[in-house]
Amino acid sequence: MSLSDGDQEMYAVLRRHFGHDAFRPAQEAIVRAVHARKDVLAIMPTGGGKSLCYQLPALLSDGCVVVVSPLIALMKDQVDALKERGIAATLINSTLSQDEQYARIRGMATGEFKLVYIAPERFRQRNFVEQLKRAPIAFFAIDEAHCVSQWGHDFRPDYLRLGQAIEKAGRPPVCAFTATATPDVRGDIEKFLGLQEPAVFVSGFARPNLEFRVFEADAGRINLTGCRYCCASMGRQSFIVRRVSGLRKWRKS
């Protein structure tokens, strides 16, 4: 089957900038919805490739994409990775002076960047939101979108300001991404971010690279050296050890 010009461009960008010939499950449908300028709510497991679902459409769109991310370290990692791929990206967070923040917003307005990662607390500042109006924003990508919900396990009050900020920026499309969200949390994401008839994607929560095992051991005999040996023997690179008290009593009941 021959590909349309749009599909050829999409796959060319996928290969050239991300080094892939095919999408992971659910990615292509989400990319198409985002590129079609629909509001999107995507629930994908950690490691499922959420970031590509907004990074690739950013390269196919006019203007720049604002990515709201709550974690400064992750923000920096993603921006560094994008720059290594030859993609114009930057970040705006509390580590920058106000002058540097506004300089980067001016860069957004002049087309210097395709993706700009912004920490949610920046939207507390009225002047900052006003400055954003100058930038041609293709769409907003809200990472860790469950932080908008008081039902969520990582509620961040600054996320509640995003809906109003998006409206002031001219209401470009909004794409919300999270790894987990109950029906209540999904409802809050749609409500507080003002999603309009969003395309909703739930790609599942399975993590084939994770497994859970429970071993009974005397508390005094647990040691990390032994855990590392067992982990290495099973070909695993990382592990979590947690002592669970009361388990023996529960098993006997």
Secondary structure by P-SEA (a helix, b strand, c coil): ccccaaaaaaaaaaaacccccccccaaaaaaaaaaaccbbbbbbccccccccccaaaaaaccbbbbbbbccaaaaaaaaaaaaaaccccccccccccaaaaaaaaaaaaaccccbbbbcccccccaaaaaaaccccccbbbbccccccccccccccccccaaaaaaaaacccbbbbbbccccaaaaaaaaaccccccccccccccccccbbbbbbbbccccccaaaaaaaaaaaccccbbbbbbcaaaaaaac
